[in-house]
Amino acid sequence: MSEATPRRRTRGGGGAARRAERGAVSFETAKYIQRNIPNFEVLNEEALEVIEYNAETVLEEIGVNFVDNPAALDRWREAGADVSGERVRIPRGLARKLCATAPSEFTQHARNPEKSVVIGGKNLVLAPVYGPPFVRDINGGRRYATMDDFSKFVKLAYMSKWLHHSGGTVCEPTDVPVNKRHLDMLMAHMTLSDKPFMGSVTEPSRAQDSVEMCEILFGKDFVQQNTVMTSLTNINSPMTFDDVMMGSLEVYAKNNQACIISPFIVGGAMAPVSVAGTLTQVLAEVLAGVAYSQIVHPGAPAIFGAFVSSIDMNSGAPTFGTPEASLVTYGAGQLARRLNLPFRSAGSFCGSKLPDAQAAYETANSLNMGLMSGVNFMLHSCGWLEGGLVADFEKFVMDADQLGTLHGLAKGVPIDGDNLAMDAIREVGPGGHYLGCAHTQANFKSAFWKSDLLDYKPFETWEEEGARDTRTLAANRVTKLLDTYEQPAMDPSIKEALDAYVAQKKENMPDSFL
Amino acid sequence: MSEATPRRRTRGGGGAARRAERGAVSFETAKYIQRNIPNFEVLNEEALEVIEYNAETVLEEIGVNFVDNPAALDRWREAGADVSGERVRIPRGLARKLCATAPSEFTQHARNPEKSVVIGGKNLVLAPVYGPPFVRDINGGRRYATMDDFSKFVKLAYMSKWLHHSGGTVCEPTDVPVNKRHLDMLMAHMTLSDKPFMGSVTEPSRAQDSVEMCEILFGKDFVQQNTVMTSLTNINSPMTFDDVMMGSLEVYAKNNQACIISPFIVGGAMAPVSVAGTLTQVLAEVLAGVAYSQIVHPGAPAIFGAFVSSIDMNSGAPTFGTPEASLVTYGAGQLARRLNLPFRSAGSFCGSKLPDAQAAYETANSLNMGLMSGVNFMLHSCGWLEGGLVADFEKFVMDADQLGTLHGLAKGVPIDGDNLAMDAIREVGPGGHYLGCAHTQANFKSAFWKSDLLDYKPFETWEEEGARDTRTLAANRVTKLLDTYEQPAMDPSIKEALDAYVAQKKENMPDSFL
């Protein structure tokens, strides 16, 4: 079972330990979720077989495009595909056979070994929002994200009990030149946190830089023998694999680092308007992408991804937390498990412009569905706002708090003498109450998930305290967390080597904002 | 499948029909949900058997109290129980055997036959919040509820596409004497709406009044042969059945009207602090309650209820949308199905004082869980705020909108030629888009659930329109709905008879606010 590990980050010193002890903000990190509940499945065997058959028909008859990537076309030809121009048609059975070398689960190592995660199986690893060019907070409003914002999010993720992973581009640090951002972002993940993180995919050369920085952090041999990064390779749905994403994938796969291979679906625009049709296309795309990663390097870790939203057919806007997206995700989870691949989907998705009720309904719909659908790696699990355009500080800690409910649900229902509580029922009897009974006294501290944020106070107390809404409470929590942040310790020689690497890289290229 | 029935309420007149046609607010009522998805189950066979065995041990060894109700004790004695003082100990197997005469599903008739609902099986019927003494809206704030508020909620429920049921005490009309409230509340449900509704349980005599008013509305013979009311009988957990609730249950059961028999659980206070212990007690209580209803009248419709919240062990406040409450509800659903009884649980539960993000997270957690756990009758499915102390106008329409997502999820994944969409995938091909393809054009109108409330507009448009949050949008929708409300037609002679009945009843008793 998933249990919080009550380990304070103390930087090794007795003084730091005492300071941490006095800290107002509780600070523990939970182990990644190990589900003790079943997955929710919406497709029966017949439906699964039809979709699997049709996906192979798509690959064989229609095919996929590998764009501006002659080496990929050569590799596919050699593997037995029918290549014509940039179109790759994959004979029935070939992609599935190639996928078989990908591991069903793998460990992504963190520099703090206690925070390494196992991705796959019955596990769920939670990582923050990825990609927004804007940030928002209650005082500063909506604005372009900066490196300072980025660092704050890394700190918040580091201090969030229910986040297991530091993520990647938690926001776009738009004040740093595009061609240097990945260096600063990686440096922040590596030095401000000790949780696992993601590598850059915006250019193959930046993927290579990510590998080289990890070689400094973890040691070159360790990186070649172990997975220390996960990366997000989006497919340009429908059925298009571009050279930048595939070039990055090639770097990671060759170095045994993990790739999420993820159709990017706005239902009705990038995929058919029906759930079954979308699932067919998603499976075809993932089969082609994972197969390609295994052609590049058999055995490289690959994750079956599915970014799924619906569309508002009036405005064309993507919509989130919708039932159709949930149904696609439940089905995709089943398809991933039948391929023995780890599954990535769901997140704190919402279309709302504010961290209000709309945002929370949509997010809760998606988070619950993510747990139930068997997701193994949940990117965007907190902080997403406005269709992914904005990383919101308050929503980050609001969502991160809700992630605790997933840990609680995943525990399932233990059936043993103590949990059956027959002694308590006998002790209390008809008309009594359980507040003071022995069983309650022995178990109340761990019995219920406890929010670090939500307000359960009586109306009168709440009103006296200023009638604060969730966003206001969250803003206070953001401040409190950042005020009490302490950087995890790092070997100074490693820090120096990383600094030197980044400085040298930056020196050798002119700034570019393109 | 659940489908919206596009039937306008037109009062029969061509003029009214044309006015309705011009109405700004779309007005359809969906059929109750018929699930095409499986239930989510957290207990395996062994766990179920242990809990079932222990529940019977509770009944046999500890027993339950029937308070101030000598007739009930006589009935139990006659049925074979061991009665000592007010304690009723039920031999293993007896309660289960008695429960067998309760129907596994039943129809609750509405005065508009198209709005009758089937409670049980794979169906889910949604009804609004029940019981709050306070109301809140964005302009008026929090205040004691009045009959005017009550009527507004009945109108909103009548106009809500996704609500199948008008509910009961949607708020307490505190400006009406306690002993006359039930008359005014029933009159409002009967005349302002044509959806099914609930009867009074605050005194056995008021249950009898409810039956008599239904005899006027539906005809005496019809009521004796059909179920036209559902009622909420709470058990005073642990294991206490009071005379008021049981007296009302006796009236309804004798008249073949439906009773929800519902343990009222704040985990850690009214039940053990563990999920398995709570399930044991819930099952024991429901077995005793349903068995009693069947002793009174074999075959009377009875619903396995479970009101479940957790407790904040620091403050003692009840908490909602928690993982522990979800696990209890999933388990209780399984236990109900093994008893072949309809299941009532879940709702728009939250502890928040405002319809903000906390409220929406908690509510979405509970609504999703309610669908997945196989709930057949969901009381409180919209409008609940502040632990049930407040019925909130904005949250009522916000939640009611979200109920649409449950309808969408319940559809599952149809697998047929059109849904598989292979023609669309062929037509569009790699790199294209689906917006204009034939399949999308043919299906986009019904493909996605569409919110009537949430904002999907681009940031700039949203900002120009006043940067409104969900609550503000909801307040506008409340006004718009109430402004366009039209009363459903009723036979004037029935209306007169109801008025006469209520007037005569009121005349014969002094006001009481106790």
Interface residues (C-beta under 8 A of the other chain):
Chain A: I37 P38 F40 E41 V42 L43 E46 A47 V50 I51 N54 T57 V58 E61 I62 G63 V64 N65 R87 R142 N236 P238 M239 T240 G267 G268 A269 M270 A271 P272 V273 S274 V275 A276 G277 T278 L279 T280 Q281 S310 I311 D312 M313 S315 G316 A317 T319 G321 T322 P323 E324 S326 L327 G331 G351 S352 K353 L354 P355 D356 A357 Q358 A359 A360 Y361 E362 T363 A364 N365 N368 M369 M372 E386 L389 K395 M398 Q402 T405 L406 H407 G408 L409 K411 G412 V413 P414 I415 D418 N419 L420 A421 M422 A424 I425 R426 V428 G429 P430 G431 G432 H433 Y434 L435 H439 T440 N443 F444 K445 A447 F448 W449 K450 S451 L454 D455 Y456 K457 P458 F459 W462 E463 A467 D469 T470 R471
Chain B: I37 P38 F40 E41 V42 L43 E46 A47 V50 I51 N54 T57 V58 E61 I62 G63 V64 N65 R87 R142 N236 P238 M239 T240 G267 G268 A269 M270 A271 P272 V273 S274 V275 A276 G277 T278 L279 T280 Q281 S310 I311 D312 M313 S315 G316 A317 T319 G321 T322 P323 E324 S326 L327 G331 G351 S352 K353 L354 P355 D356 A357 Q358 A359 A360 Y361 E362 T363 A364 N365 N368 M369 M372 E386 L389 K395 M398 Q402 T405 L406 H407 G408 L409 K411 G412 V413 P414 I415 D418 N419 L420 A421 M422 A424 I425 R426 V428 G429 P430 G431 G432 H433 Y434 L435 H439 T440 N443 F444 K445 A447 F448 W449 K450 S451 L454 D455 Y456 K457 P458 F459 W462 E463 A467 D469 T470 R471
